[in-house]
Amino acid sequence: MRVSAGTRLGPYEIEMPLGAGGMGEVYRALDRRLGRAVAVKMPTAGLAADVEAVARFERENRTIAALSHPNILAVYDVGQHDGVPYAVLELLEGETLRVTLDRGPLARETTLNYVQQIARGLAAAHEKDIVHRDLKPDNIFVTSAGIVKILDFGLARMATADDGETRLGATSPGVVLGTAAYMSPEQARGLTVDATSDVFSFGAVLYEMLAQRRAFRGSTVADAMAAVIRDAPAPLRSIAPDVPAGLERIVTRCLDKAATARFANGGAILEALDTLSTPSSSVRSSTAARPGIAVLPFDDLSPERDNAYFVDGLADEVISDLSKVSALRVISRTSVQQFKGQARDLATIQRHLNVHYVLEGSVRKAGSKLRITAQLVDVGADAPIWSEKYNGTTDDVFEIQEQVARAIVSALRITLTPDESRELADHGIKEPRAYELYLRARAEVQRYDAEGLGRALTDIDQALALEGESAPLLALRGDVLWQQYNLGLQTDREHLQHVEAIAHRLQALDPSSVDADRLLAGIDIFEGRWEAAWRRLASVVENRPTNTFTSVIYVAISAFVGKAELARVITARMIDVDPLQAINHYVAGFLRYFCDDPASGLPYMARGHELGPSLPSGVNPYVQALVALGREREARDAVAKLLATAPPDNLTWLAEMFLWALDGRRDDIVSTLTPERERWARADLQYSLQLAECFAILGDNDRAFDWLENAIRCGVVNYPFLSTRDPFLSNLRRDPRFEPLMAQVKAVWQRL
């Protein structure tokens, strides 16, 4: 072995060797900065002087670094030691799929779970134009937590978007790289390969998992390659009769000798797997079975310039009405707003939103007069299937909205339930001017800043004066007041009392009010009744799945308490109906960061950051995940972008404070933690935990324990995360106060 225990490679201290192969040596090491265990890989002594071998080693690391996915082994860092390159990888505990299969057959659900994860990893690689070229059970790892990781991209090929194509480890014509029994026919013949070659290898792995024998066998490498090129494997169900016919069809298509007849890539495999009726794909299958529709922003043809809120609000209300129809999958407002003002491009809309139909229309409002046109288009055929024009006044707006919704349902041959029909007829607000104010206020609320929330309150109060007591107006007022407190814009507890009064009034109007439960759960959070809030919100999100804000709060609390089962379903549903909403991706990653590991959460949060780089509530956990995975430079860039684009508030301060902790700037944190800011942070579980982490990083254990105990009182009882996985609490785990505290947390977590 080249390095011995105690050797320092930058911040990494070698602890012990883990193993060696023909191409590399792997060591267990400790990242002294974050106190976490990592794996360090280096070329073997014999290859360290081989320029081509070293180049391949570095190419592999660059290839994996181009990917960030929970089902692909993560590269944290790279460097050199005495002129020899090394890579710092996530340390995996578990075994290869080869070891698992050698032990005996897998349960069917386990097999499907594993292959879906493999397909997700392949899909991520193929989206980056990376072809693995050596997929086999030995290069697939199953962690002790059941997470599947694709390993060894040493033979990978990357196609770039430049003028030509860059090949990583590309073979010359006639040169064969890979493992005989799992390579595609074209790979065995030394031809150029693409993603369909990985699809063939995937099929060979899946065949072996189901049949407990290889698809292509031979006593020599040459015999195995000949079988791959020439022979068809034995029909799968002749060996394993209990394999579902649909799954056999997937395997057969993957193993087709003609590359063009196979699935195009890992994403296509995943779609095929998701059509199977299995528990692990039930969420996506149920949504895929419903026709998807996107109500595009209506064109504003009004002569006045200040009617955008009305036109947008009208489309929003159609979305709201259609969302009451359980047989439809209706894309939420945030995602369709991305297409406002753009030329119609159905292919792009279908690709981003995965819908079958779009509703497009226009509104002309002149004074009280209205002219509305609407057209329902079949996206696949690019052909209208229904259209209509409506003329009236603002007094008729509710009737027109209902007519549009019912016409769409009729055109799609959907039968409404009696409850759905009744809900479509219930408009909530009767006075047209109050309705206009409601639409304008709702648009302001969605800005989530002090100015927008202030203007929303003014409009709501005017609407209440015109309409009188109205559940939609009261609920929106409660939302505004709660958001002001949540964002630290109001810190007086009397503010929450106003929210509580609204919730009780909503219950008086309707004892089963979901909006009342939602507001009361929000108060529970700030009053320290986190378990009551979590259980109340579980009922809310199941009965009102389209409320994004409530779903976000529920998923976040689920992450903090370490109970993710329902929350995983909710995040899948959130992304399904609102795929371009940044917070949906952030919170899905947040859940996985807390309940799985940082690598599992990062791809979701990276997508959230792509969609919303100025959203502090999402950027904070994203930055922490990046640092946890050794990507500190990206974390600093994300904070810099946040500070440059988002208004200064307590959330942006938290992001900046985290970097101060990494830089050892304890005095800056203490001096900016004003009494008002501390009062606000003490009432919130996320902020309390982040302060505990910052002081732990700084080695200020007394303050760290103070804030950690406060976070636990507020509801951070995710025992697996706090006790072992949180990378920023490593300094506390050596403190004698830590274990007794974790014993208390474990008792609560187990009770849940």
C-alpha positions in Angstrom: 0.0 0.0 0.0 1.3 3.5 -0.9 0.0 5.4 2.2 -0.2 4.4 5.8 -2.5 5.2 8.7 -2.1 8.8 9.9 -1.0 10.1 6.5 -2.6 13.5 5.7 -3.9 14.2 2.2 -4.9 17.9 2.7 -7.7 17.8 5.2 -8.1 14.0 4.9 -6.4 11.7 7.3 -5.9 8.1 6.2 -7.3 5.6 8.8 -7.0 2.2 7.2 -7.0 0.4 3.8 -10.3 -0.9 2.6 -9.1 -2.9 -0.5 -7.3 -2.9 -3.8 -7.9 -4.0 -7.3 -6.0 -4.0 -10.6 -6.6 -0.3 -11.1 -6.9 1.3 -7.7 -6.4 1.2 -3.9 -9.1 2.4 -1.6 -8.7 3.7 2.0 -11.0 4.8 4.7 -10.2 8.4 5.8 -11.5 11.1 8.1 -12.4 14.5 6.8 -11.0 16.6 9.6 -13.0 19.7 8.7 -16.4 18.1 8.9 -15.6 15.1 11.1 -17.0 12.6 8.6 -15.7 9.3 7.3 -14.9 9.2 3.5 -13.2 6.9 1.1 -10.0 7.9 -0.7 -9.1 6.2 -4.0 -5.7 6.2 -5.7 -4.2 4.4 -8.6 -2.1 1.4 -7.7 1.6 1.7 -7.3 2.1 -0.1 -10.7 -0.2 2.3 -12.5 0.8 5.5 -10.9 3.6 5.9 -13.4 1.4 4.9 -16.4 0.3 8.2 -18.0 -2.6 6.6 -19.8 -3.8 4.8 -16.6 -3.6 8.0 -14.6 -5.4 9.9 -17.3 -8.2 7.3 -17.2 -8.4 7.6 -13.4 -8.8 11.4 -13.6 -11.3 11.0 -16.4 -13.4 8.7 -14.3 -13.5 11.3 -11.5 -14.4 14.1 -13.8 -17.2 12.0 -15.3 -18.7 11.2 -11.9 -18.2 14.8 -10.8 -20.4 15.8 -13.8 -23.2 13.8 -12.1 -25.0 14.5 -8.9 -27.5 11.8 -8.1 -28.4 9.6 -5.1 -28.0 6.5 -7.2 -24.5 7.3 -8.4 -21.4 7.1 -6.2 -20.5 10.7 -5.2 -17.1 12.3 -5.7 -16.5 14.9 -2.9 -13.0 16.1 -3.9 -9.9 15.5 -5.9 -6.2 16.2 -5.2 -2.7 15.0 -5.5 -0.3 13.4 -2.9 3.3 13.2 -3.8 2.4 13.7 -7.4 -0.2 10.9 -7.4 -3.8 11.8 -8.0 -6.5 10.8 -5.5 -10.3 11.1 -5.3 -12.4 11.5 -2.2 -15.6 9.5 -2.5 -18.6 8.9 -0.3 -17.9 6.0 2.1 -20.4 3.2 1.4 -21.5 0.6 3.9 -23.1 -2.5 2.4 -22.2 -4.9 -0.5 -22.2 -5.2 -4.2 -25.2 -6.6 -6.1 -22.9 -9.5 -7.1 -22.6 -10.5 -3.4 -26.3 -10.1 -2.9 -27.2 -12.3 -5.8 -24.7 -14.9 -4.9 -26.4 -15.2 -1.6 -29.7 -16.2 -3.2 -32.9 -14.8 -4.9 -34.3 -11.5 -4.0 -37.9 -10.8 -3.1 -39.9 -9.4 -6.1 -40.5 -6.0 -4.4 -36.8 -5.7 -3.6 -35.8 -6.5 -7.1 -38.2 -3.8 -8.5 -37.0 -1.3 -5.9 -33.3 -1.9 -6.9 -33.8 -1.8 -10.6 -35.8 1.4 -10.4 -32.9 2.9 -8.5 -30.5 1.6 -11.1 -32.6 3.1 -13.9 -32.7 6.4 -12.1 -28.9 6.5 -11.9 -28.6 5.6 -15.6 -31.2 8.2 -16.5 -29.2 10.8 -14.8 -26.0 9.7 -16.6 -27.7 9.6 -19.9 -29.2 13.1 -19.4 -25.6 14.3 -19.2 -24.7 12.2 -22.4 -22.6 9.9 -20.3 -22.6 6.2 -21.2 -21.3 3.8 -18.5 -20.2 0.9 -20.8 -19.5 -1.5 -17.9 -22.8 -1.9 -16.0 -22.8 -5.3 -14.2 -23.6 -6.6 -10.7 -20.0 -6.0 -9.5 -20.4 -2.3 -10.3 -23.7 -1.8 -8.5 -23.6 -1.3 -4.8 -26.4 -1.7 -2.3 -25.9 0.2 0.9 -27.1 -1.0 4.3 -29.9 1.5 4.0 -31.1 -0.1 0.7 -29.8 2.8 -1.5 -28.4 1.5 -4.8 -25.3 3.2 -6.2 -23.7 2.8 -9.6 -19.9 2.5 -9.4 -16.9 2.5 -11.6 -17.3 5.0 -14.5 -13.8 4.2 -15.6 -14.9 3.1 -19.1 -17.5 5.9 -19.4 -17.9 7.9 -22.6 -19.1 11.6 -22.5 -20.6 13.2 -25.6 -20.3 17.0 -25.3 -22.5 19.7 -26.9 -19.5 21.3 -28.6 -18.7 21.1 -32.3 -17.6 17.5 -32.0 -17.7 14.7 -29.6 -15.3 14.1 -26.7 -14.9 10.5 -25.7 -13.7 9.5 -22.3 -11.6 6.3 -22.6 -13.0 5.9 -26.1 -12.0 2.7 -27.9 -10.4 2.5 -31.3 -12.3 0.5 -33.9 -12.1 -3.2 -33.1 -11.0 -2.6 -29.5 -13.3 -4.1 -26.9 -13.7 -2.7 -23.3 -16.2 -4.0 -20.8 -17.3 -7.3 -19.2 -18.3 -10.0 -21.7 -21.5 -11.3 -20.3 -23.1 -7.9 -19.8 -21.9 -5.9 -22.9 -24.1 -5.2 -25.8 -23.6 -6.9 -29.2 -22.3 -3.7 -30.7 -19.8 -3.3 -27.8 -18.7 -6.9 -28.1 -18.0 -6.2 -31.8 -15.9 -3.1 -31.0 -18.3 -0.6 -32.5 -19.2 2.8 -31.2 -21.8 2.7 -28.5 -24.4 5.0 -27.0 -27.0 4.9 -24.2 -28.7 1.9 -25.8 -25.7 -0.2 -25.0 -26.2 0.6 -21.3 -29.8 -0.4 -21.8 -28.7 -3.8 -23.0 -26.4 -4.2 -20.0 -29.3 -3.2 -17.7 -31.4 -5.9 -19.3 -28.7 -8.5 -18.6 -28.5 -7.5 -15.0 -32.3 -7.5 -14.5 -32.5 -10.9 -16.3 -30.0 -12.3 -13.8 -31.8 -10.8 -10.8 -35.1 -12.4 -11.9 -33.8 -15.7 -13.2 -30.9 -16.3 -10.8 -28.7 -17.1 -13.8 -26.9 -15.0 -16.5 -28.6 -14.2 -19.7 -25.5 -15.0 -21.7 -23.1 -17.7 -20.6 -19.9 -19.3 -21.9 -16.9 -21.2 -20.5 -14.6 -18.5 -21.9 -14.7 -14.8 -22.5 -14.9 -15.5 -26.3 -17.8 -17.9 -25.8 -19.7 -15.3 -23.7 -19.1 -12.6 -26.3 -20.3 -14.9 -29.0 -23.5 -15.6 -27.1 -24.1 -11.9 -26.7 -23.7 -11.3 -30.4 -25.5 -14.4 -31.6 -27.8 -16.1 -29.1 -31.2 -15.2 -27.5 -31.4 -15.9 -23.8 -33.9 -18.5 -22.6 -37.4 -17.0 -22.2 -37.4 -15.4 -18.8 -40.8 -16.9 -17.7 -39.7 -20.4 -18.7 -37.1 -20.1 -15.9 -39.1 -17.9 -13.5 -42.8 -18.5 -14.2 -43.9 -16.0 -11.6 -42.3 -13.0 -13.3 -45.1 -10.6 -14.5 -45.6 -10.5 -18.2 -45.0 -6.7 -18.3 -41.7 -7.1 -16.6 -40.6 -9.8 -19.0 -41.5 -7.5 -21.9 -39.2 -4.8 -20.5 -36.3 -7.3 -20.1 -36.9 -8.6 -23.7 -36.9 -5.1 -25.2 -33.7 -4.2 -23.3 -32.0 -7.3 -24.7 -33.0 -6.8 -28.3 -29.9 -7.3 -30.6 -30.9 -4.2 -32.6 -30.0 -1.1 -30.6 -32.8 0.9 -32.3 -35.4 -1.5 -30.9 -34.4 -1.1 -27.3 -35.4 1.7 -24.9 -33.6 4.8 -25.9 -32.0 5.5 -22.4 -32.4 5.0 -18.7 -35.2 7.5 -18.5 -37.3 5.4 -21.0 -36.6 2.3 -18.9 -37.8 4.1 -15.8 -41.0 5.2 -17.5 -41.7 1.6 -18.5 -41.0 0.4 -15.0 -43.3 3.0 -13.6 -46.2 1.6 -15.6 -46.1 -1.7 -13.7 -48.6 -2.1 -10.9 -46.1 -2.2 -8.0 -46.3 -0.5 -4.6 -43.0 1.4 -5.2 -44.4 3.0 -8.3 -48.0 3.5 -7.1 -47.7 7.3 -6.8 -46.4 7.9 -10.3 -48.7 5.2 -11.8 -51.8 6.8 -10.3 -50.9 10.2 -11.6 -49.9 8.9 -15.0 -53.3 7.2 -15.3 -55.0 10.5 -15.2 -55.0 12.8 -18.2 -52.8 15.8 -17.5 -53.9 19.3 -18.4 -52.2 22.7 -18.2 -54.2 25.9 -18.2 -51.8 28.3 -19.8 -51.8 32.0 -18.8 -54.6 33.8 -20.7 -53.7 36.5 -23.1 -54.7 40.0 -21.9 -56.5 41.9 -24.7 -57.8 44.6 -22.4 -57.4 48.2 -23.4 -56.5 49.2 -19.8 -53.0 48.3 -18.6 -53.9 47.3 -15.0 -55.9 44.1 -15.7 -53.1 41.6 -15.6 -54.1 40.5 -12.0 -57.6 39.9 -13.2 -56.6 37.9 -16.3 -54.1 35.8 -14.4 -56.6 35.3 -11.6 -59.2 34.1 -14.0 -56.9 31.4 -15.3 -56.0 30.6 -11.7 -59.6 30.1 -10.8 -60.1 27.7 -13.7 -57.1 25.8 -12.5 -58.7 25.7 -9.0 -62.0 24.5 -10.4 -60.4 21.8 -12.5 -58.3 20.7 -9.5 -61.5 19.7 -7.8 -62.0 16.9 -10.4 -60.2 13.9 -9.1 -60.0 12.3 -12.6 -57.7 15.1 -13.9 -54.1 15.9 -13.1 -54.0 19.7 -13.3 -50.7 21.5 -13.4 -50.4 24.2 -10.8 -50.2 27.9 -11.4 -46.5 28.4 -10.7 -45.4 26.0 -13.4 -47.7 27.2 -16.2 -46.8 30.9 -15.4 -43.3 30.0 -16.8 -44.9 30.1 -20.3 -46.6 33.5 -19.9 -45.8 35.8 -22.8 -44.1 33.1 -24.8 -45.0 31.8 -28.3 -46.9 28.6 -28.0 -44.6 25.6 -28.2 -46.6 22.5 -27.4 -43.5 20.2 -27.6 -41.7 22.2 -25.0 -44.8 22.4 -22.8 -45.3 18.6 -23.0 -41.7 18.0 -22.2 -41.6 20.2 -19.1 -45.1 19.5 -17.8 -45.9 16.0 -19.1 -49.5 16.9 -20.1 -52.0 15.5 -22.6 -54.0 18.8 -23.0 -53.6 22.5 -22.7 -56.2 25.1 -22.3 -55.4 28.4 -23.9 -57.5 31.6 -24.0 -57.7 35.3 -24.0 -59.6 37.9 -21.9 -60.7 41.4 -22.9 -62.0 43.5 -20.0 -63.2 47.0 -20.7 -64.8 48.5 -17.6 -67.3 45.9 -16.5 -67.6 44.3 -19.9 -65.9 40.9 -20.5 -65.1 38.8 -23.6 -63.4 35.5 -22.9 -62.3 32.9 -25.5 -61.0 29.4 -24.5 -59.7 26.5 -26.5 -58.8 23.0 -25.4 -55.9 21.5 -27.4 -54.8 17.9 -27.7 -51.0 18.3 -27.3 -50.1 15.1 -29.1 -52.2 15.8 -32.1 -51.7 19.6 -31.9 -55.4 19.9 -32.6 -58.3 21.7 -30.8 -61.0 19.4 -29.3 -63.2 22.2 -27.9 -63.4 26.0 -28.1 -65.9 28.6 -27.0 -66.4 32.4 -26.7 -68.1 34.0 -23.8 -69.5 37.6 -23.6 -70.8 39.2 -20.4 -69.8 41.5 -17.6 -67.7 41.1 -14.4 -71.0 40.1 -12.7 -71.0 37.0 -14.9 -67.4 35.9 -14.2 -68.3 33.1 -11.8 -70.8 31.6 -14.2 -68.3 31.8 -17.0 -65.5 30.1 -15.0 -67.9 27.3 -14.1 -69.0 26.9 -17.7 -65.4 26.6 -18.9 -64.6 23.9 -16.3 -67.7 21.9 -17.1 -67.1 22.1 -20.8 -63.6 20.8 -20.4 -64.8 17.9 -18.3 -67.4 17.1 -20.9 -64.9 17.3 -23.8 -62.7 14.8 -22.0 -65.7 12.6 -21.3 -65.2 12.7 -17.5 -68.1 12.1 -15.2 -68.3 14.3 -12.2 -69.2 13.0 -8.8 -72.1 14.7 -7.0 -69.6 16.3 -4.6 -67.4 17.6 -7.5 -70.4 19.0 -9.3 -71.4 20.8 -6.1 -67.9 22.2 -5.5 -67.8 23.6 -9.0 -70.9 25.6 -8.3 -69.6 27.0 -5.1 -67.8 30.2 -5.8 -67.1 31.5 -2.2 -67.1 35.2 -3.1 -70.2 36.7 -4.6 -69.5 40.4 -5.1 -67.5 41.0 -8.4 -65.4 43.9 -7.1 -64.5 41.9 -3.9 -63.5 39.1 -6.2 -61.2 41.3 -8.2 -59.5 42.5 -5.0 -59.2 38.9 -3.9 -57.4 38.0 -7.2 -55.1 40.9 -6.8 -54.3 40.1 -3.2 -53.6 36.5 -4.0 -51.1 37.6 -6.7 -49.4 39.9 -4.1 -49.2 37.1 -1.5 -47.2 34.9 -4.0 -44.4 37.4 -3.9 -43.6 36.4 -0.3 -42.0 39.7 0.6 -42.9 42.5 2.9 -44.3 44.9 0.3 -46.4 42.2 -1.4 -47.9 41.0 1.9 -48.7 44.5 3.0 -50.5 45.3 -0.3 -52.4 42.0 0.0 -53.7 42.9 3.4 -55.0 46.2 2.1 -56.8 44.5 -0.8 -58.3 41.8 1.5 -59.6 44.3 4.0 -61.3 46.3 1.2 -62.8 43.1 -0.2 -64.1 42.1 3.2 -65.8 45.5 3.5 -67.5 44.9 0.2 -68.3 41.2 0.5 -68.8 40.8 4.3 -67.5 37.7 6.0 -66.2 35.2 3.4 -64.2 32.0 4.0 -61.8 32.5 1.1 -61.0 36.1 2.1 -60.6 35.2 5.8 -58.3 32.2 4.9 -56.1 34.4 2.7 -55.9 37.0 5.5 -54.8 34.4 7.9 -52.2 33.2 5.4 -50.8 36.7 5.1 -50.5 37.3 8.8 -48.9 33.9 9.4 -46.4 34.5 6.6 -45.5 37.9 8.1 -44.6 36.1 11.3 -42.9 33.2 9.6 -40.6 35.4 7.6 -39.7 37.5 10.7 -41.5 40.6 9.4 -43.6 40.6 12.5 -42.3 39.2 15.8 -45.0 40.2 18.2 -46.9 37.1 19.5 -50.2 39.1 19.2 -49.8 38.7 15.5 -50.4 34.9 16.0 -53.4 35.6 18.1 -55.0 37.4 15.1 -54.3 34.2 13.0 -55.9 32.0 15.7 -59.0 34.2 15.8 -59.4 33.9 12.0 -59.0 30.1 12.3 -61.7 29.9 14.9 -64.0 32.0 12.8 -63.4 29.7 9.8 -64.4 26.8 12.0 -67.6 28.6 13.0 -68.5 29.0 9.4 -67.5 25.4 8.5 -66.6 22.9 11.3 -64.6 20.8 8.8 -62.7 23.8 7.4 -59.3 22.6 6.1 -58.1 26.2 6.0 -58.8 26.5 9.7 -56.8 23.3 10.4 -53.9 24.6 8.3 -53.8 28.0 10.2 -54.0 26.3 13.6 -51.2 23.9 12.6 -49.1 27.0 11.7 -49.7 28.4 15.2 -48.9 25.1 16.8 -45.5 25.2 15.1 -44.6 28.5 16.7 -46.1 27.6 20.1 -43.9 24.6 20.3 -46.7 22.1 19.7 -44.9 20.5 16.9 -46.4 17.0 17.2 -49.9 18.4 17.1 -49.0 20.5 14.1 -47.5 17.5 12.3 -50.5 15.3 12.9 -53.0 18.0 12.0 -51.1 18.8 8.7 -51.1 15.1 7.7 -54.8 15.3 7.5 -54.8 18.6 5.7 -52.4 17.5 2.9 -54.4 14.4 2.3 -57.6 16.3 2.0 -56.2 19.4 0.3 -53.3 18.1 -1.9 -53.2 21.2 -4.1 -52.1 23.6 -1.4 -48.4 23.9 -2.0 -47.6 25.9 1.1 -49.2 23.5 3.5 -47.6 20.6 1.8 -44.2 22.3 2.1 -44.7 22.8 5.9 -45.8 19.2 6.4 -42.9 17.7 4.5 -40.4 20.0 6.3 -41.7 18.9 9.8 -41.6 15.3 8.6 -38.0 15.7 7.8 -37.2 17.2 11.2 -39.1 14.4 13.0 -37.6 11.7 10.8 -40.8 10.2 9.6 -40.9 10.3 5.8 -43.4 7.7 4.5 -46.4 10.0 3.7 -44.0 12.9 3.0 -42.4 11.0 0.1 -45.8 10.5 -1.5 -46.6 14.2 -1.0 -43.4 15.4 -2.6 -43.9 13.1 -5.6 -47.4 14.6 -6.0 -46.1 18.1 -5.5 -43.5 17.8 -8.3 -46.0 15.9 -10.5 -48.5 18.8 -10.6 -46.1 21.7 -10.2 -42.8 20.6 -11.8 -41.4 24.1 -12.3 -42.0 25.3 -8.7 -38.6 25.7 -7.0 -39.8 25.1 -3.5 -41.2 21.7 -4.4 -37.8 20.4 -5.4 -36.1 22.1 -2.5 -38.3 20.4 0.0 -38.1 17.0 -1.7 -34.4 17.3 -1.3 -34.6 18.6 2.2 -36.6 15.5 3.2 -34.1 13.1 1.7 -31.2 15.1 3.2 -32.6 14.5 6.7 -34.1 11.1 6.2 -31.6 9.4 3.8 -28.3 11.3 3.2 -27.0 14.5 1.7 -26.2 12.8 -1.6 -29.9 11.6 -2.0 -31.2 15.1 -1.4 -28.8 17.1 -3.4 -30.2 16.4 -7.0 -33.6 17.7 -5.9 -32.2 20.8 -4.2 -29.9 21.4 -7.2 -33.0 21.5 -9.4 -34.7 23.8 -6.9 -31.7 26.1 -7.1 -31.8 26.1 -10.9 -35.5 27.2 -10.7 -35.2 29.5 -7.7 -31.7 30.7 -6.7 -33.1 33.6 -4.7 -35.3 31.6 -2.4 -33.7 31.7 1.0 -35.7 28.9 2.6 -34.5 26.6 -0.1 -30.9 27.9 -0.6 -30.1 27.4 3.1 -30.4 23.6 3.1 -28.9 23.4 -0.4 -25.8 25.2 0.8 -25.5 22.8 3.8 -25.8 19.8 1.5 -23.1 21.1 -0.8 -20.7 21.6 2.1 -21.6 18.2 3.5 -20.6 16.7 0.2 -17.3 18.6 0.0 -18.5 21.2 -2.6 -17.8 24.3 -0.6 -17.0 26.5 -3.5 -20.4 25.9 -5.1 -22.0 26.6 -1.7 -20.2 30.0 -1.4 -21.3 30.8 -4.9 -24.9 30.0 -4.1 -24.8 32.2 -1.0 -23.2 35.1 -3.0 -26.0 34.8 -5.6 -28.6 34.8 -2.8 -27.2 37.9 -1.1 -27.0 39.7 -4.4 -30.6 39.0 -5.4 -32.8 38.4 -2.3 -33.8 41.2 0.1 -31.9 41.1 3.4 -33.9 39.3 6.1 -33.4 36.7 8.8 -33.3 33.9 6.3 -30.5 35.4 4.2 -28.7 36.1 7.4 -28.8 32.4 8.3 -27.2 31.6 5.0 -24.4 34.1 5.5 -24.0 33.0 9.1 -23.3 29.4 8.1 -20.4 30.6 5.9 -19.1 32.7 8.8 -19.1 29.5 11.0 -17.0 27.7 8.3 -14.6 30.7 8.3 -14.3 30.8 12.1 -16.1 34.1 12.4 -17.7 33.5 15.8 -17.8 37.1 16.9 -19.7 38.1 13.7 -22.4 35.6 14.5 -22.7 36.6 18.1 -22.8 40.3 17.4 -25.6 39.9 14.8 -27.7 37.6 16.9 -29.8 40.5 18.3 -32.4 40.0 21.0 -35.2 40.3 18.5 -33.5 37.9 16.1 -32.8 35.4 18.9 -36.5 35.6 20.0 -37.5 34.8 16.4 -35.0 32.0 16.1 -35.9 30.3 19.4 -39.5 29.8 18.2 -38.4 27.9 15.0 -37.0 24.4 14.8 -35.0 25.0 11.6 -33.3 28.2 12.7 -32.5 26.7 16.1 -30.9 23.6 14.6 -28.8 25.7 12.1 -27.5 27.9 15.0 -26.6 24.7 16.9 -24.7 23.5 13.9 -22.9 26.8 13.4 -21.7 26.9 17.0 -20.7 23.2 16.9 -18.6 23.9 13.8 -16.9 26.7 15.7 -16.3 24.4 18.7 -18.5 26.6 21.0 -20.2 23.5 22.5 -22.0 25.3 25.3 -23.9 27.5 22.8 -24.3 24.6 20.4 -26.0 22.5 23.1 -28.2 25.4 24.1 -29.5 25.8 20.6 -29.7 22.0 20.0 -31.8 21.5 23.1 -34.0 24.3 21.9 -34.3 22.8 18.4 -35.3 19.5 20.0 -38.0 21.2 22.1 -39.3 22.8 18.9 -39.6 19.3 17.2 -36.2 18.3 15.8 -36.4 14.7 17.0 -35.0 12.9 13.9 -32.8 10.6 16.0 -30.9 8.9 13.1 -29.9 12.3 11.7 -28.9 14.0 14.9 -27.2 11.0 16.5 -25.0 10.0 13.5 -25.7 11.7 10.2 -25.7 15.4 10.7 -22.1 16.2 9.5 -22.0 19.6 11.4 -22.6 18.1 14.9 -19.5 16.0 14.9 -17.8 18.1 17.5 -20.7 17.5 19.9 -20.6 13.7 19.6 -17.5 13.6 21.7 -19.0 15.7 24.5 -20.4 13.7 27.5 -23.7 15.7 27.2 -24.5 14.3 23.8 -25.4 10.7 24.5 -27.9 11.4 27.3 -29.6 14.1 25.1 -29.8 11.6 22.2 -31.4 9.0 24.5 -34.2 11.5 25.1 -34.5 12.2 21.4 -34.6 8.5 20.6 -37.5 7.8 23.0 -39.6 10.5 21.3 -38.7 9.4 17.8 -39.6 5.8 18.5 -42.9 6.8 20.0 -43.9 8.6 16.8 
